[in-house]
Amino acid sequence: MRAYDVILKKRNGFELSEEEINYFISGIMDNSIPDYQASALLMAIYFKGLSKKETAQLTMAMVNSGQVLDLSPINGIKVDKHSTGGVGDKISLIVIPLVASAGVPVAKISGRGLGHTGGTIDKLEAISGFTTDLSIETFFNNVNKYKMAITGQTENITPADKKLYSLRDVTATVDSIPLIASSIMSKKIASGADAIVLDVKVGSGAFMKNMDEAVELAETMVDIGRALNRKTIAIVSDMDQPLGHEVGNANEVREAIDVLKGKGAEDETQVALTIASYMTILGGAFNAFDKAYEYLEKVIKSGDAVEYFRKLVSIQGGDPKVIDNPHLLPQAKNHIEIKSMEEGYVYSINAEKIGIAAMLLGAGRRKKNDPIDHAAGITLVKKVGHKVEKGDTICILHTNMSNWDEAYKVALNSFDISEAKKTPSPYIHKIIQ
């Protein structure tokens, strides 16, 4: 078999065999296929696409390129959750304790943030002492005993995906739906989950900017899960404005605690309860969405939800006092209010620009190894549909930096104030299962 023939076959629009896909991935891993040929095949895939069968086989080939976690020592159906990324997306912090409260084991493996989207690990590390560097034994024991644990991704998970992504990033082939879907699903399957709930974001702060592409990505990932015998549900949720009112690591922890106490913003509460409900259904705790949703609402109202989060913080070395005193979380020295220069209604908030402004304040990374400031972030005082008078504060920047001019300009330009009042988009657009 030759790489040339595989490239030619896909360039001409024919379906690749499982043997050809495995040959391609093996060649990338042992460097017998040079980058220029791998890039040529990626471009052929970009233009000609992959069938459902090819996409599932590519996913499995990437899974088998590295370590596959065996979660069989954990009792029950292990349900994982993945978000395609957004701004102010602290949903994982909320759903882990909620799902655990229903007796469904959550063995969560998460990553750090890059660019304008935040990572769950970064957010939790805003809590003093909280560690995600767990041994496998501790990870398993915590899930079996407390029904929840979160740890960082290992370097040995899907190394072929890392190699492919580095090539896609420099060859303008990142935004290929089969390649995106196989990349996401390979990591979830290699992480050992029995069932997966996917939160596919759509809008200005998401990777997928329009609904058709978001639905296609969601459907493709559900098809992969089905083909590989993983129960999979995808939820297409809105990211046309940041989720909730807080962006930035410590800020988002505070807001997640508010949701678990029943005092959170409506959008993030509804999205979190929807995702958690489907996770408990896949985990076998409930057989109907309404029953699951009602139970989880009661868990929040009773105070049990926040107690589960307190337990998660404690068992992973964090300071549980932050639950009752969020001021113990990192605090920025500078708080800069941005005022509206006109009156009207907030017509839109560009979530991606808000994420970039937060990154410029120190809350995110431009490069993989950049340090982050857990105290940095943005509070959105006004959201879409809110009435604004001239001089009203629309958002507040939080930073330890002495120069925030660029972030100020980006954040200010994120807001579109109009005479017309706009109804915010639905929080949940579609459920695909």
C-alpha positions as CSV (number, residue, x, y, z in Angstrom):
1,M,0.0,0.0,0.0
2,R,1.2,3.5,-0.9
3,A,0.2,6.8,0.7
4,Y,0.0,8.2,-2.9
5,D,-2.8,5.7,-3.8
6,V,-4.8,6.5,-0.6
7,I,-4.5,10.3,-1.3
8,L,-5.6,9.7,-5.0
9,K,-8.5,7.6,-4.0
10,K,-9.9,10.2,-1.6
11,R,-9.1,13.0,-4.0
12,N,-11.3,11.3,-6.5
13,G,-14.2,11.0,-4.0
14,F,-14.1,7.3,-3.2
15,E,-14.6,5.7,0.3
16,L,-11.4,4.6,2.1
17,S,-11.3,1.1,3.6
18,E,-10.6,0.5,7.2
19,E,-7.2,-0.9,6.2
20,E,-6.3,2.3,4.3
21,I,-7.4,4.5,7.2
22,N,-5.3,2.4,9.7
23,Y,-2.4,2.5,7.3
24,F,-2.6,6.3,7.1
25,I,-2.7,6.7,11.0
26,S,0.1,4.2,11.5
27,G,2.2,6.0,9.0
28,I,1.7,9.3,10.7
29,M,2.7,7.8,14.1
30,D,5.9,6.0,12.8
31,N,6.8,8.9,10.5
32,S,6.8,6.6,7.4
33,I,4.2,9.0,5.9
34,P,5.7,12.5,5.6
35,D,3.8,15.6,6.6
36,Y,3.3,16.8,3.0
37,Q,1.5,13.6,2.2
38,A,-0.5,13.6,5.4
39,S,-1.5,17.2,4.7
40,A,-2.5,16.3,1.1
41,L,-4.9,13.6,2.5
42,L,-6.3,16.1,5.0
43,M,-7.0,18.5,2.2
44,A,-8.7,15.8,0.1
45,I,-10.9,14.9,3.1
46,Y,-11.7,18.6,3.6
47,F,-13.1,18.8,0.0
48,K,-14.5,15.3,-0.5
49,G,-15.6,14.6,3.1
50,L,-15.9,11.2,4.9
51,S,-18.8,8.8,5.0
52,K,-20.3,7.8,8.4
53,K,-18.4,4.6,8.2
54,E,-15.1,6.3,7.4
55,T,-15.5,8.8,10.2
56,A,-16.1,6.1,12.7
57,Q,-13.1,4.1,11.5
58,L,-10.9,7.2,11.6
59,T,-12.1,7.9,15.1
60,M,-11.2,4.3,16.2
61,A,-7.8,4.5,14.5
62,M,-7.0,7.6,16.5
63,V,-8.3,6.0,19.7
64,N,-6.0,3.0,19.1
65,S,-2.9,5.2,18.5
66,G,-2.4,5.7,22.2
67,Q,-3.6,4.8,25.7
68,V,-7.2,3.7,26.2
69,L,-8.4,4.1,29.7
70,D,-10.1,1.1,31.3
71,L,-12.7,2.4,33.6
72,S,-14.1,-1.1,34.4
73,P,-12.9,-0.8,38.1
74,I,-15.6,1.9,38.5
75,N,-19.0,0.6,39.3
76,G,-22.0,1.6,37.1
77,I,-22.4,3.3,33.7
78,K,-19.7,5.9,33.3
79,V,-21.1,9.0,31.7
80,D,-18.9,11.8,30.3
81,K,-19.7,15.3,29.0
82,H,-18.0,17.4,26.5
83,S,-18.5,21.0,25.4
84,T,-17.2,22.3,22.0
85,G,-16.2,25.5,23.9
86,G,-17.6,28.9,24.6
87,V,-17.3,32.0,26.7
88,G,-18.4,31.8,30.3
89,D,-19.0,28.1,30.0
90,K,-18.8,26.8,33.5
91,I,-21.3,24.0,33.0
92,S,-19.0,21.1,33.9
93,L,-18.5,22.6,37.4
94,I,-22.3,22.5,37.8
95,V,-23.2,19.1,36.2
96,I,-20.5,17.0,38.0
97,P,-22.1,17.4,41.5
98,L,-25.6,17.3,40.1
99,V,-25.1,14.0,38.2
100,A,-23.3,12.5,41.2
101,S,-26.2,13.3,43.4
102,A,-28.3,11.0,41.3
103,G,-25.9,8.1,41.9
104,V,-24.4,8.2,38.4
105,P,-20.6,8.0,38.3
106,V,-18.9,10.9,36.7
107,A,-15.2,10.1,35.9
108,K,-14.4,13.5,34.2
109,I,-11.2,14.0,32.2
110,S,-10.8,17.6,31.2
111,G,-8.3,19.9,29.6
112,R,-7.0,23.5,30.0
113,G,-8.2,26.4,28.0
114,L,-6.5,28.0,25.0
115,G,-7.4,31.2,23.3
116,H,-10.8,32.8,24.2
117,T,-12.4,29.7,25.6
118,G,-11.7,28.6,29.2
119,G,-10.7,25.2,30.5
120,T,-12.5,23.4,33.3
121,I,-9.1,22.5,34.9
122,D,-8.0,26.2,35.0
123,K,-11.3,27.2,36.7
124,L,-11.1,24.6,39.4
125,E,-7.5,25.4,40.1
126,A,-8.7,28.9,41.1
127,I,-9.7,27.2,44.3
128,S,-6.7,27.1,46.7
129,G,-5.3,23.6,47.0
130,F,-7.5,22.0,44.4
131,T,-5.6,19.4,42.4
132,T,-6.5,17.5,39.3
133,D,-3.2,15.6,39.3
134,L,-4.7,12.4,40.6
135,S,-3.3,8.8,40.5
136,I,-5.4,6.3,38.6
137,E,-6.1,4.6,41.9
138,T,-7.3,7.8,43.6
139,F,-9.4,8.7,40.6
140,F,-11.1,5.3,40.6
141,N,-11.6,5.3,44.4
142,N,-13.1,8.8,44.5
143,V,-15.6,7.9,41.7
144,N,-16.6,4.6,43.4
145,K,-17.0,6.3,46.8
146,Y,-18.3,9.7,46.0
147,K,-19.6,9.2,42.4
148,M,-17.3,12.0,41.1
149,A,-13.7,12.9,40.3
150,I,-12.0,15.1,37.8
151,T,-8.5,14.7,36.4
152,G,-6.4,16.3,33.7
153,Q,-5.8,14.7,30.3
154,T,-2.7,12.5,29.9
155,E,-0.2,13.0,27.0
156,N,-0.8,9.4,25.8
157,I,-4.5,9.9,24.9
158,T,-5.0,9.9,21.1
159,P,-1.5,11.1,20.0
160,A,-2.5,10.7,16.4
161,D,-5.2,13.3,16.9
162,K,-2.5,15.7,18.3
163,K,-0.3,15.1,15.2
164,L,-3.3,15.5,12.8
165,Y,-4.5,18.7,14.5
166,S,-1.0,20.3,14.3
167,L,-1.1,19.7,10.5
168,R,-4.7,20.9,10.2
169,D,-3.9,24.1,12.0
170,V,-1.3,25.1,9.4
171,T,-3.0,23.8,6.3
172,A,-6.5,25.5,6.6
173,T,-8.2,22.2,7.2
174,V,-9.4,22.7,10.8
175,D,-13.0,23.4,10.0
176,S,-13.8,20.1,8.4
177,I,-16.8,18.5,10.3
178,P,-15.7,14.9,9.9
179,L,-12.2,15.8,11.2
180,I,-13.6,17.9,14.1
181,A,-16.1,15.2,15.0
182,S,-13.5,12.4,15.0
183,S,-11.1,14.5,17.0
184,I,-13.6,15.2,19.7
185,M,-15.0,11.6,19.9
186,S,-11.7,9.9,19.8
187,K,-10.6,11.7,23.0
188,K,-14.0,10.9,24.7
189,I,-13.8,7.2,23.7
190,A,-10.2,6.8,24.7
191,S,-11.1,8.3,28.1
192,G,-13.2,5.2,28.7
193,A,-16.7,6.6,28.9
194,D,-19.7,4.2,28.4
195,A,-22.0,7.1,27.4
196,I,-21.4,10.7,26.3
197,V,-23.4,13.9,26.4
198,L,-22.2,16.5,24.0
199,D,-22.8,20.2,24.4
200,V,-22.4,21.7,20.9
201,K,-22.2,25.5,21.1
202,V,-23.5,27.7,18.3
203,G,-23.1,31.4,17.9
204,S,-20.6,34.3,18.0
205,G,-18.6,32.8,20.9
206,A,-18.5,29.2,19.5
207,F,-16.4,27.4,17.0
208,M,-19.6,26.7,15.0
209,K,-21.0,30.1,14.1
210,N,-24.2,29.0,12.3
211,M,-27.0,26.5,13.1
212,D,-26.7,24.3,10.1
213,E,-23.0,23.5,10.8
214,A,-23.6,23.0,14.5
215,V,-26.4,20.5,13.9
216,E,-24.3,18.7,11.3
217,L,-21.4,18.4,13.8
218,A,-23.8,17.2,16.5
219,E,-25.3,14.6,14.2
220,T,-21.9,13.4,13.0
221,M,-20.7,12.9,16.6
222,V,-23.9,11.0,17.6
223,D,-23.4,8.8,14.5
224,I,-19.9,8.0,15.6
225,G,-21.0,7.1,19.1
226,R,-23.7,4.9,17.7
227,A,-21.3,3.1,15.3
228,L,-18.8,2.5,18.1
229,N,-21.5,1.3,20.6
230,R,-21.4,4.4,22.9
231,K,-24.7,5.9,23.9
232,T,-24.4,9.5,22.8
233,I,-26.7,12.5,23.0
234,A,-25.9,15.9,21.6
235,I,-27.4,19.2,22.8
236,V,-27.1,22.2,20.6
237,S,-27.0,25.2,23.0
238,D,-26.7,28.9,22.4
239,M,-23.4,30.8,22.5
240,D,-24.4,34.0,20.8
241,Q,-23.6,35.8,24.0
242,P,-21.6,34.7,27.0
243,L,-23.2,32.1,29.3
244,G,-24.3,33.7,32.6
245,H,-22.7,37.0,33.8
246,E,-19.2,36.0,34.6
247,V,-16.1,35.2,32.4
248,G,-12.8,34.2,33.9
249,N,-11.7,31.4,36.2
250,A,-12.4,32.5,39.7
251,N,-15.4,34.5,38.6
252,E,-16.9,31.4,36.9
253,V,-16.3,29.3,40.0
254,R,-18.3,31.9,42.1
255,E,-21.1,31.8,39.5
256,A,-21.2,28.0,39.4
257,I,-21.6,28.0,43.2
258,D,-24.5,30.4,42.8
259,V,-26.2,28.1,40.4
260,L,-25.8,25.1,42.7
261,K,-27.3,27.3,45.5
262,G,-30.3,28.1,43.3
263,K,-29.2,31.7,42.8
264,G,-27.7,31.5,39.3
265,A,-28.6,33.1,36.0
266,E,-31.5,31.5,34.1
267,D,-29.5,30.6,31.0
268,E,-26.7,28.7,32.6
269,T,-29.1,27.0,35.1
270,Q,-31.3,25.7,32.3
271,V,-28.4,24.5,30.1
272,A,-26.8,22.8,33.1
273,L,-30.0,21.1,34.2
274,T,-30.7,19.9,30.6
275,I,-27.2,18.4,30.2
276,A,-27.2,16.9,33.7
277,S,-30.7,15.4,33.1
278,Y,-29.5,13.6,29.9
279,M,-26.4,12.4,31.7
280,T,-28.5,10.8,34.4
281,I,-30.8,9.2,31.8
282,L,-27.8,7.6,30.0
283,G,-26.4,6.6,33.4
284,G,-29.6,4.6,34.1
285,A,-30.9,6.7,37.0
286,F,-34.1,7.9,35.1
287,N,-36.0,6.9,32.0
288,A,-37.6,10.2,31.2
289,F,-36.3,13.7,30.8
290,D,-39.0,15.4,32.8
291,K,-38.4,13.2,35.8
292,A,-34.7,13.7,35.7
293,Y,-35.0,17.5,35.4
294,E,-37.5,17.7,38.3
295,Y,-35.2,15.6,40.5
296,L,-32.2,17.8,39.8
297,E,-34.2,21.0,40.4
298,K,-35.1,19.6,43.9
299,V,-31.4,18.7,44.5
300,I,-30.6,22.4,44.0
301,K,-33.5,23.7,46.1
302,S,-32.7,21.3,49.0
303,G,-29.1,22.5,49.2
304,D,-27.7,19.0,48.4
305,A,-26.2,20.1,45.1
306,V,-23.8,22.6,46.6
307,E,-22.9,20.1,49.3
308,Y,-21.9,17.7,46.6
309,F,-19.7,20.4,45.1
310,R,-18.2,21.0,48.6
311,K,-17.4,17.3,48.8
312,L,-15.7,17.4,45.3
313,V,-13.6,20.3,46.4
314,S,-12.6,18.6,49.7
315,I,-11.7,15.2,48.2
316,Q,-9.4,16.9,45.6
317,G,-7.5,18.9,48.1
318,G,-9.3,22.3,47.7
319,D,-10.4,24.7,50.4
320,P,-14.2,24.0,51.0
321,K,-14.6,27.3,52.8
322,V,-14.8,29.0,49.3
323,I,-18.4,27.6,49.1
324,D,-19.6,29.8,51.9
325,N,-17.1,32.6,51.3
326,P,-16.4,33.0,47.6
327,H,-14.3,36.1,48.5
328,L,-11.5,33.6,49.4
329,L,-11.1,33.0,45.6
330,P,-8.5,35.1,43.9
331,Q,-9.4,38.8,43.6
332,A,-8.1,41.2,41.0
333,K,-6.6,44.6,42.2
334,N,-8.2,46.6,39.4
335,H,-11.9,46.8,38.5
336,I,-12.7,49.0,35.5
337,E,-16.3,49.8,34.7
338,I,-17.3,50.2,31.1
339,K,-20.1,52.7,30.6
340,S,-22.6,52.8,27.7
341,M,-22.2,55.9,25.5
342,E,-25.8,55.7,24.3
343,E,-29.3,54.6,25.5
344,G,-31.5,51.9,24.2
345,Y,-31.4,48.1,24.5
346,V,-28.6,45.6,24.3
347,Y,-29.2,44.1,20.9
348,S,-26.2,41.8,20.8
349,I,-23.0,40.9,22.7
350,N,-20.2,39.4,20.6
351,A,-19.2,36.5,22.9
352,E,-15.9,35.8,21.1
353,K,-14.8,39.4,21.6
354,I,-15.7,39.3,25.3
355,G,-13.6,36.1,25.5
356,I,-10.7,37.8,23.7
357,A,-10.9,40.8,26.1
358,A,-10.8,38.4,29.1
359,M,-7.7,36.8,27.6
360,L,-6.1,40.2,27.2
361,L,-6.8,40.9,30.9
362,G,-4.9,37.7,31.8
363,A,-7.7,35.1,32.1
364,G,-6.7,33.1,29.1
365,R,-3.7,31.9,27.1
366,R,-2.5,33.0,23.7
367,K,0.0,30.1,23.6
368,K,-0.3,26.6,25.3
369,N,2.2,27.3,28.0
370,D,1.2,30.8,28.9
371,P,0.5,31.4,32.6
372,I,-3.0,32.6,33.5
373,D,-4.3,34.9,36.2
374,H,-7.2,33.2,38.0
375,A,-8.5,36.6,39.3
376,A,-8.8,38.2,35.8
377,G,-12.1,38.3,34.0
378,I,-15.2,40.2,33.0
379,T,-18.6,40.7,34.7
380,L,-21.4,41.3,32.3
381,V,-23.8,43.7,34.0
382,K,-26.1,44.0,31.0
383,K,-27.1,41.2,28.6
384,V,-29.2,41.0,25.4
385,G,-32.6,42.6,25.9
386,H,-31.6,44.7,28.9
387,K,-32.5,48.4,28.9
388,V,-29.5,50.7,29.0
389,E,-29.3,54.4,29.8
390,K,-26.4,56.6,28.8
391,G,-23.7,56.2,31.4
392,D,-25.0,52.8,32.7
393,T,-22.3,50.3,33.5
394,I,-22.6,47.5,30.9
395,C,-19.6,45.4,32.1
396,I,-16.7,45.4,34.5
397,L,-13.2,44.4,33.8
398,H,-11.1,42.6,36.5
399,T,-7.3,42.5,36.1
400,N,-4.0,42.7,38.0
401,M,-2.4,44.4,34.9
402,S,-1.6,48.0,34.9
403,N,-2.5,48.5,31.2
404,W,-6.0,47.4,30.1
405,D,-6.6,49.8,27.2
406,E,-6.7,47.1,24.5
407,A,-9.1,44.9,26.5
408,Y,-11.3,47.9,27.3
409,K,-11.7,48.7,23.6
410,V,-12.4,45.1,22.6
411,A,-15.0,44.7,25.4
412,L,-16.7,48.0,24.6
413,N,-17.0,47.1,21.0
414,S,-18.5,43.8,21.9
415,F,-21.8,45.5,22.8
416,D,-24.3,46.6,20.2
417,I,-26.9,49.0,21.7
418,S,-30.0,49.6,19.6
419,E,-33.3,51.4,19.8
420,A,-35.0,48.1,19.1
421,K,-35.5,45.5,21.9
422,K,-34.4,42.0,20.9
423,T,-35.5,38.8,22.5
424,P,-32.5,36.6,23.5
425,S,-32.0,33.4,21.5
426,P,-33.3,30.2,23.1
427,Y,-30.8,28.6,25.5
428,I,-31.3,25.1,24.0
429,H,-31.8,24.9,20.2
430,K,-31.9,21.2,19.5
431,I,-31.5,17.7,21.1
432,I,-30.0,15.0,18.9
433,Q,-30.1,11.4,20.0
